């Protein structure tokens, strides 16, 4: 009986221990499940903070770049451009048209730099005028000459930007002047005759370079400061050889080949025409000489045959 009681008590104690262990496990599981959302929320908060800190420099970088770009000042450089043009005008009277052209250019502030005229006949007279015109009035003068002098046959315009060339010449000129000043200062400090001669020789070379650069600078300034217009005036019946635009490709090559063949044939016919009068005189003489030579050759064997018969 007592053993039975001890067994029941022992079973009850084991059951209590098992129940207490299960309760502790459930409480631990509930704590872990409750702490998991908190950890996830904390991780999300940390990642968001990292993203914000990473995006902050990227947002600040464009602003700093914009600030740097806003502080940069762009200076506009004056371009140095050379204007050139050539025009051909057919006028009723070349002399009067030339005088009118000179008046138009002079009124605009330009001048005549070159003139060539051929007034053999009034209808076939020609004139070649070269004007220097201020660039500001260049377009106006060009339009006035083409409109008022007569019928404009052709006009060609060209521009050349020499800004870099002008800057290069100015820089080289400044460096050459500084080098020349240094050499002149060194000449004052020379002690021996050899040093003086060497420095003077170097100064002479630098002065020649300086004069060359100065002439280049002056020429560029003249070309940039005044536009150049070449005007050709022709009479009513004067022939004007205008450059023809040849087609490109196969047709252009065929046309060029045909022109070359025609030119070669013309040259050959010219040579034949030059030689034909000489051939009329020389060929009969040559034929006569050949005939006489053949007769002499035939007469020599005939004369030698009787001599041989007598000897036999």
Residue, then its C-alpha position, 0 to 999 in steps of 0.5 A: x500500500x505504501x509502495x502504491x502511494x509512493x508510485x502515485x506521488x512520484x507520477x504526480x511529481x513527474x507530471x508537474x515537471x513536464x507541465x512546467x517545462x512545456x510552459x517555459x518553452x511556450x513562454x520562450x517561443x512567445x518572447x522570440x516571436x514577439x522580439x522578431x518584429x522588433x528586430x525587423x523594424x530596427x533593421x528597416x530603420x537602420x537600412x533607411x538611415x543608411x540609404x538617406x546618408x548615401x543619397x545625401x552626398x549625391x543630392x549635394x554634389x549637383x548643387x556644388x557642381x552648379x555653384x562651381x559652374x555658376x562662378x565660371x565667367x566665359x569671355x567672348x573673343x572677337x573673331x578675326x575674319x578675312x572677307x574676299x569676293x569676286x564679281x563679274x558684271x556686264x555693263x553697257x559702257x565699261x568706263x562709266x561703270x568703272x567710275x560709278x563703282x569707284x564712287x560707290x566704294x569711296x562713299x562706303x569708306x573704301x578705296x581702289x587698290x588695283x586697276x587693269x583696263x582694256x578699252x580697245x573697242x567700246x563693246x569689247x572693253x574690259x576692266x579689272x578693279x580691286x577694291x578694299x572695303x570696310x567689313x561693316x559695309x561689305x555686304x551693302x557695297x557688294x549688293x549695290x555694285x551688282x545692282x547698279x552697274x549692269x547685269x551681274x553674271x557671277x559672284x563668288x564670296x569667301x571667308x577665312x577665320x585667322x583668329x588663331x593665326x593672329x593670336x600666334x603672331x602676337x604671342x611670338x612678337x611679344x616673346x621676340x621683343x622680350x628676348x631682344x630687350x634681354x639681349x640688349x641688357x646683356x650687351x651692356x654687361x659684356x666685358x670682352x670683345x668676344x662677348x660683345x660680338x656674340x651678343x650683337x650677332x644674336x641681337x641682329x638675328x632676333x631683330x630680323x625675326x622681329x621685323x618678319x613678325x611685325x610684317x606678318x602682323x601688319x599684313x594680317x591687320x590689313x586683310x582683316x581690317x578691309x575686305x577685298x573685292x575683285x570686280x570685273x567689268x565686261x562690254x556688251x559683246x565681250x566673251x566671258x569664260x565662266x568655269x563650268x561645273x563638271x558632273x561627278x562620277x561616271x559621266x564626269x569621267x566620260x566627259x573628261x576622257x572625251x575631252x582628252x581624246x579630242x584634245x589629242x586628235x587636235x594636237x595630232x592634226x596640228x602636227x600633220x598640218x605643220x609637216x604637210x608642206x615640208x612633206x610636199x617638198x621633201x618627199x619628191x626629192x627623196x623618191x627621185x634620189x632613191x630611183x637614181x640610186x637603184x638605176x646606178x646599182x643596176x648599171x654596174x653589173x651590166x658594165x662588168x659583164x663584157x669585161x669578164x667575157x674578154x678575159x675568158 
